[in-house]
């Protein structure tokens, strides 16, 4: 429950829940005030010849109030999560107000257009109410988007950021011992992959759509695994294929050496993740890489991007490994 409170704007949530309910209640009260002047049943749909569909008064008011509430909730609740950008939250709050008022305006125009009639077949939607209400809904939503304060309040994420900042102040070398890196194949590889899979898929889409979808899915999967995310900190080395599948996890104390090298992917079995005996590799291309010698006899090779980033990665790994051996532990970052 505490995490939920930290992740949402409580004031925005109260407004998002309460405003559509109050608006629906106001609509229902006003509808009952003019009930004696309305025909039974009410017209709810028109064509060029006049009203074609009808519904009882209670159904029109009940369904209308439910529409106001549900549509208002659906849009306004998008402005509640604190994780979303402030501009997006402002836009959704203004849009939610406008949409709620517009739905109410349409329902009001339907009722006002039937006031004083004995037969709903002679009714029309009141254009004046619809135009004035729509203009007011748009204007008020525009104003709400500007006056809504969408600045994030202090949350659990801020507590974590504060702890990390204090840790960096106490230990200035912590930032130097942390490194995050994305590596990927050359653009020509992705072009080749697209020609080999997406072009045939587009030709097959007419005759065999499911096979085209399979080829396109395989192409996207192959392209994803030509990306890798590398994370180094004082706890050790972690490598993620496609950015989220962890394929390597080496504690800092288990690193004997980290050496930048220029490698050929063919020597390791090709691009992607490869594991054979004590050799493990994740290469997205031939070129600069880092070879890590582990204390358990394993040899791990990972692409390093450019020569400069590979050299920097090797230096950080050497530093955290030496620190772990001095302290005799692998502290969490």
Secondary structure, DSSP 4 states (H G I P E B T S, - for coil): -HHHHHHB-HHHHHHHHHHHHHHHHHHHHHHHHTGGGS-SSEEEEEETTEEEEEE-HHHHHHHHHHHHHHHHHHHHGGGTBTTS-HHHHHHHHHHHHHHHHHHHHHHHHHHHTTTT-S-GGG----HHHHHHHHHHHHHHHHHHHHH---PPPP-HHHHHHHHHHHHHHH-GGGTTT-EEEEEE--HHHHHHHHHHHHHHHHHHHHH-HHHHHHHHHHHHHHHHTTEEEEEEETTEEEEEETTTEEEEEEEGGGEEEEEEEEE-GGGGTSSEEEEETTEEEEESSSEEEEEEEETTS-EEEEE-SSHHHHHHHHHHHHHHHHHHHHHTS----
